[in-house]
Amino acid sequence: MTTGTSSVDHDNDLLVVTCASGKQATSLLPHLVKQWRRLRLVCHSPASEERLKKQYPDAEVIRSDLGLPKEPERILKNAAVIYHVEPPFAHRQAVMGFNMIDAARKAAKEGTFKHFVYASVLNTQLRKMIHHDQRLQVEEYLMESELNYTILQSTHFMFLFPVAPMLAQENPVYMANWNPDVPFSFLALSDLGEVGAKVLNEREKHYAAQYPLVSDGPLNYHQICSMVSKEIGKEIQLKQKSYEESVQGFLMRLFGSLDVDAESIDAVERILLYYNRHGLIGSSNVCEWLLGRKPTTWLDWMRQEIAQIKQNHQ
């Protein structure tokens, strides 16, 4: 493990955020722009590049394909820190992580790189799910890299529940992708963003740490639909999709097409099978400790979402 005594230099340290147009970064960046003067935001599409440049005019915004082996060196040139988010269910996802870690090791030897923050998933030991197994491999590679690292392990995100359609429908129906009796733990993006900023700003305090991040739960989807029904004043009818419908829906949401590589299809199929039987469960204790407060409850998040939706329609 590298042992350095340098503290964060918000004026000069270059901080890289990958998948900067995604949900995780969207919750993180508002915290960072308040203090970090040098930000490099990495995205994939021209539309994301244009949006990020307008939203964060003082940041450096670059487009990149994280699947290309030489791109990490370009991404990390002169960087001190990376908050590394990978595209969900991407082809050869573990290799993306390996390549970024190798580039960080090279940058560390050149004297610029100081901290690798890896956005992983909760309970990577659950290797029946391919994307968990891939993240586990990246975590292992990072731990053995001699880099200063922090691993943030997020559970099921609250934002995945479609509050807006439930509000809009006269007779709302929620189509569950898996057995609605199976409980899950949930994470609010706002909590993740706050934790991520804390880790980046405090740096050394969080070296060699793995943080399982949970805001609330376990809750099953019967309980969730009941809570939402009471808040919106309409009874939500809960139905479960067939396995085939769930797979196709996931693929369309992630890739916009059913014509994707076999590895990504396998990963989606495995996660749905696993969730249907086991769910994903963790403790909120670590998140509470990091935040210095009680994490966001599902009920609090839902009320905030409803208030925001109503405000947007005024």
Disulfide bonds with the S-S distance in Angstrom:
none
